[in-house]
């Protein structure tokens, strides 16, 4: 039996939009007919797990049929967060093993360096890192000179990914390299000098530490409007329309399409083009 593809959404900084990216990637894959397992390792906040709980509640209440991911049992998240690291890892390993017959396993990680996050990164085939257009977010990837803004060296999260890649190469061989994509997320609509500076440093760092740069999701009202229902723009149709539809939804759907293409998930694009 083939192993599932493992996508880890990670960034040690909170508020970068990890869970927003995660739920859109999962729903895109679900509509492409993939069996998706989800593991939410942000044990206190659990935004992704709550989103899909909302999805089940909304679809059942409204008699709507939508695809759902498989979520293995991990017990009380708050209690697990207080447990010893070896207990957390044992629980994670069991949850991961339960997803063995899935096509894809997506793991949403917390905004910090934890034993669980490191374990998840070590299993990744693909790491997706969202970052806002801010040098505050960039600082976790690379350090810049405070006077010239020249790139000095990779920073703490880049070093963590490098460790995960090294472990992967040792245990599985260099042919099993981790694909790392940094997504410029929650961009403001207006062009800004700060973003141009940031893009320049991001491209330089990408060449230095080996990641790809891809398009994330803008800070759109529609994403926040649909969250309480457990829905994304991929779910909208004549039967599924809990909010008023506008041209902004078309732009959001195109944005999600570009996201899936950047991740190499081409089979998830057609359902987005065909949907209402």
N, C-alpha and C positions, 0 to 999 in steps of 0.2 A: 504494500500500500504506500502510495506516495505521501511524502510529508506535506503538511500545509505550508503555504507561504506565510511568513511571520512579518508583520508590519508593526514597528514600534514608533509611537508618536512621543517624542521626548524633547525636553529642554529644561534645564535646571531652574529657569526663571518662571515664576508664576505669572499668569495674566497674559501670556503670549498667544493664547488661542489654541492650545493643544486639543482640548475637548471638542471645540467647534470643528476643527479639522477632522478629528477622529470620527465624529458622528456623520459627517458628510462623506467621508471615504467609505464607511460601513454601509450607509444607505445606497450609495452608488453601486457598490459591489452586490448588495442584495438584489437590486433591480436588474443587475446583469445575470442573475440566476446563480450566483455563488453562495455556497454555504459558509457563513462567516461566524467564527467564534470571537467573542469579545471578553477581555479581561481588564477591569478597571483597577489599577494599582494606586490610584489617588484615594486612599482608604478613608480619609475624612470627608473630602468634598464629593467624590463619586458622581461628577457631573454626567459622564457618559452613561453610567449605569442608570442614573435617574432619568435621563432622556429616553432610554429604551423601555423603562418601566412606564413612563408617561405614554409612550407609543402604544404599548399593549392596552393600557387603560382607555385611551382615546378610541382606538380601533374597535375594541369590544363594545364600548358605550354607543358607538355610532354605526355598528354593523358593517364596518368597512374591512375588506381583506387587503392586507399589506404584508410584505415579507418581513420577518423578524430574525435577528441573529440568535445564536445559541450562546447563553451565558452560564458557565459552570458555577456551581455553588462554592462560595468562599466564606460563608458565615458572616457574622457581624463585622463590618468594616472598622468601626471604632474600636472594638475589642482587639481585632487583629493588629490595628495600628499600635496598640500598647504591648503586643506580644514581643518575645525575643526574636532576633533576626532569623535564627534557625527555624523557628516555628513559622514565620512569615514565608520563608523560602520553601519550606515543605508544603505549605498550603498553596503557594503559587505553582509549584511543580505538579501538584495533583490537579489543579485547575487546567494547567497547560496540557497535561496528558489527556484530560477529558475532552479536549478539542481535537483529538487525533484524527477524526474522520472529516474535519472541516477542510474546505479549500483554502481558506485564509483565516489566520488568527490575528486580530488587531489588539494591541496592548496599549492602553493609555497610561502614561506614567505621571508621577507627582512632580511638582515644581521644586525639586531639591535632589541632593545626592543621597540616595538610600540604598540599602542592600537589595531591596526589591527592584528598584530601577536599574541597578547594575546587572542583576540577574536577567531582567527583560532585555536589556541592550545586548547581552551576550547571546541571546537566542535569535536576534533579528536577522532577517534577510534584507530588510529595508528599514532605514531609520528616517523618519520625517520630522524635521525640526522647524516649527513655526517661529518667526521673530517679527516684532513690530519694527516700523521704520524709525528706529531710535538707536543711538549709540549706547543707551542703557542696556538694550537687548544684545547688541553686538559685543558688548564687553565680556559676555560669557563665552563667545566664540573666539574673539581675538582682542589683544590689547593694542591700543594706538598711542602714539606719542601725544602728550597733552598740548604741545606747542604746534607741531607740524601736522598732526593727525596721520603720520606715517604708521603703517602696520609694523608693530614690534615683534609679536610672537602670538602663537595660538594660546587660547585661554582655557579655563578649567573644563568646560563642557567638551571642547574639541579634544582635550586630552583624554576625557572619559570615553569618547567614541573611538579614539585611537587605541585605547586599551581593549575595548570590545572587539575591534577589528584584529588586533594582535592575537587575542585569545581564540578568535574564530579561525584565523590562519593556522594556528598551532594545532587545534583540535580537528579541523575539517579540511585543511589545505587551502592554498591560495586561490584555488578555483572557486571557492565558496565565499567570495568577498562580499562584504556588506555594502549595499548601495545606500549612500547618504544624500538626502535632498533637504536643502534649507529653503523653506517657503517664506517669502516676504508677505506677511499676513497683516490684516487690519489696516491696510494703507488708506490714508486720507485721499479724497478724490483729487484735490489740488496738487500740482507739482510743487516741489519745494527744494531749495538749495541743499538742505540737510539730507534729503533722500538721495540726491545725486552724489553727494560725498559718501554716503553710506553704501550706495551701490558700487562705487569704485573700490572701496575697501573690501566689500563682500566678494567681488570678483577676484581680487588679489588673494584673499584668504582661501577661496575655493580652490585655486590652483595649488596653493601651498599645502593644504591639509586633505584635499581630495573629496570635495562634495560638489553636487550639482545645485544650481539655484533655480527654483521654480516659482510659479505664481501661486499665491495663497488665496485667501478670501478677504474681500474688503469689509469694512465695518458697516454692514447694511442692516437696516431696520428689520427686513424680512427674516433674517436669520434669528434675531431675538424674538420676533413675533411667533415663529413656528416652534420654538424650543418647548414651550409648556405643553404642546400637543404631542411632542415626540416625532415631529415631522421635519422634513427638509424640502427644498424646492424640487427635488427628484420625485417626491411623493405626490405633488399637486396634479390634479386631474379634474375632470368634470364632477366626479364623485367625492374627491378629497379637496376641499376648498374652505378651510376654516377661517381664512382671512380674505379680504378683497384682493383680486389679482390686478396687477398693473404692469407697465413696461419694465419696472424695476425687477420683477420676477424673471423676465426674459433675460435681463443682464446677469442676474444671479445664477440662472441655469447655465448660461454660457461660461460664467466664472467657474462653476463646478465642473463643467465639461473640460475646461483647460487644466483644472487641478488633476483630474483623473488621467488625462493625457500625459501630464508631466510625470506622474507616478508610473507610467507605463501600463496602466490598467485600461487598455484600449477597448476591451469588451464592455466596459461600463459606460462608454460614450454614446453608443447607439440608443439606449433607452432614454437618455437625457434629450437627445434630438427628437425622439418620437413622442415624448410626453407632452402634455398640454402646457 
